[in-house]
């Protein structure tokens, strides 16, 4: 383009010069140079415009004064100081901002007024009414972020209104940009007030369900009168008091309260302190929340069945599982209602045995007939599965399922298969894994190590009609000569619990003669372990490991988690990936991005910051190259930080330090109110650099037009047209 412009310029100049040189004899020397100059100037300006030139100049601009008011909206601003007990600190600010003091100022055309909330994060352009929206106040960090966002506008006025109770005192005043002064306004009484609080709580993050939870509670006090009675309580998630004691002020030692949980899972407990006959200006620090994961490390299994080879080898397989605690009962007769306890070595009524069912995790009925159970017994088993979340496992035989007269019983709706009368057939059947068996944890390590052509066939099966639509079938039975296949092992969720049916007899031969790959556990023990683990586990965790360092986090603390995806042989799954979804209080939900962990095959990690306190559920899904997925749901609690509420006194020194570090001015609330009433806003004048394209200026085009007209006027007068 530059070459084209140069060539054009030379062409215009040369042709213009030659043109007027040809008619030189007809013009005076003066007019010759005038015409030649007009032509050359015109060509030069035209060529200059072809380069898209820019013209820059300074101009004076008038704009409104910008006033930013950063208001602390943390929980400490709800304190009602003894000197003004009718209004909280935040309400005192609201009276000034939305009363007569600022009415004229905010309506002035010379002012752009913006209110910014500060707490755990910055909140731009908040609107009345002012409300506490954060459990902590990162004053220094928030002010630093805000000052960075307005750098360059040196005419802006910035005011920070706070009680100085900051969670991030160690952030560093040097982090605040000092190009624009930060003025600070204090609100609140700087003196200590009457107050008691939960200073700290020590509690375990995890306990076994049989272990008590010990809460070691330390009480904090400010100006509490001696001999004041303090009631200390522990409450569960339903706000029910589960432990309580009364102490007398002053309290120097830790208080121990214990509670025995009876339900596994992630639980939140609230610890409270209440002062009798004392009016406290602030009670938000009278409560402390903590989370405890109650685990069930031992699995309790109740086994009821007829003495036989299957029962014996099932018992042996269960005893090989380290954390299983067994209660074993032999069926005495088909309708007697009594069963024989191996532990107590005596007969017991079925109804008395089932009184202990609420303490169990799994009930196994191995070839046990329906006649031994009364109607209330059946109802108890149903409630055990549906409401408590227990597991029910039926194992086949000539006295089980349809042949055991369970048709018409309420238990049939719990089973994953449809029954028919007299369904047991004594005939060899071989085991055939279903297509989906390899992808489910209940068969992991079982079907992979199973040679179905070598495993001995079953001695008989209950020919159940078919599996229910909501059930899953993982093993099928087929005559050794081939032909139709029947559901053999099926599972289903029912209410809070799970049920399984193994409709065959003779699996004891798997332990004795089963075809195994070298180095693998015997098939029967592996199968029993998988079934028990699947029943008692709330999720299919077998093929994915999730690591959480804690179940309790302080608000503002980042949460880090890791997940490892495994294949059906419990090895890291190649070409896998992980996705996550976080659900929290108040309808909060967002996806969580997992990234590969360097140097770890199929390992992924994620780090995120929960926005508010409460209980969170994280659903993690591991996807393998074959499209198979494993989903795990885990939970944790985010607890509000009570650090800044250790003292109710306003921290005026912090606000003075912020003003001094940035060249600003410190005010108390009364002086700031007077300042606002007397402040006369004026528009700000500033020089602004303006840059435009030359072609946008009309005087240049007018100059070109003038040169053309002048040249033609001279030519006409000289008779050159």
Secondary structure, DSSP 8 states (H G I E B T S, - for coil): -HHHHHHHHHHHHHHHHHHHHHTGGGS-HHHHHHHHHHHHHHHHHHHHHTTT-EEEEEEEEEE-EEEEEEEE-BGGGG---GGGTTS-HHHHHHHHHTSSTTHHHHH-TTEEEEEEEESSSEE-S--SS----BSS--HHHHHHHHHHHTTT-TT-EEEEEE----S-GGG-GGGS--SS-EEEEE-S-SS--SEEEEEEEE--SEEETTSEEEEEEEEEEES--TT-EEEEEEE-TT--EEEEEEEESS--S-EEEEEE--S-EEEEEEEEEEETT---S--GGGEEEEEEEEE--SEEEEEEE-SSHHHHHHHHHHHTSTTEEEEEEEE--SSSSEEEETTTTEEEEHHHHHTTGGG-SEEEEES--GGG--HHHHHHHHHHHHTT--EEEEE-STTSGGGGT-TTSGGGGGSSEE--TT-EE-S-EEEEE-GGGGGSGGGTTTTTTB-TTTS--BSEEE---EE-TT-EEEEEEEETT---EEEEEEEEEETTEEEEEE-EE-THHHHHH--B-TT---HHHHHHHHHHHHHH-SS-GGGEEEEES-SEEETT--EEEEEEEB-TTSSB-TT-EEEEEEE-GGG-EEEEE-EE-TT-TTEEEEEE--SSSEEEEEEEEEE-TTS-EEEEEEEEEEE---GGGS--S--HHHHHHHHHHHT--EEEHHHHHHHHHH-----EEEEEEEEEEGGG-HHHHHHHHHHHHHHHHHHHHTT--
